[in-house]
Amino acid sequence: MKLLLDENLSRRLVPFLQQDFSGTSHVVLLGLESASDREVWNVAKADDYVIVTRDADFQELSVVWGAPPRVVRLKTLNVNRGTMLNLLLENKDQIHQVLETEGTACIELIT
């Protein structure tokens, strides 16, 4: 499972996620800086990414359009990169279980 981090997350997280989520990238690294949600959605769908975001927009799109792509919504206050990284890594089994095994379109992680 590879993740596509939205603009509202630090691209500095990407190297730290590679071991557990191989192929992970960031919208800026894919040339999608300031892209519309629809453009990001289409790239994620075409390239089999799971979108990781703090925005409700992608969660709402997953309800309307369904999967793929799937979405991980991080419901957090303004936290540092380390806390965000730990949230993803500590919940990696749950992310895999819910999105891949159960086929759910979106999962929320809350701190």
URMOVEN-V328996 format. One record per helix or strand of 2 or more residues. SS is the DSSP state (@ for helix, = for strand). FROM is the first residue (numbers start at 1). TO is the last residue. If there is no record, write none. Layout:
ss: <SS SS>
from: <FROM FROM>
to: <TO TO>
//
This chain:
ss: <= @ = @ @ = @ = @ @ =>
from: <2 11 25 27 37 49 56 70 81 92 106>
to: <5 17 26 30 46 53 65 75 90 101 110>
//
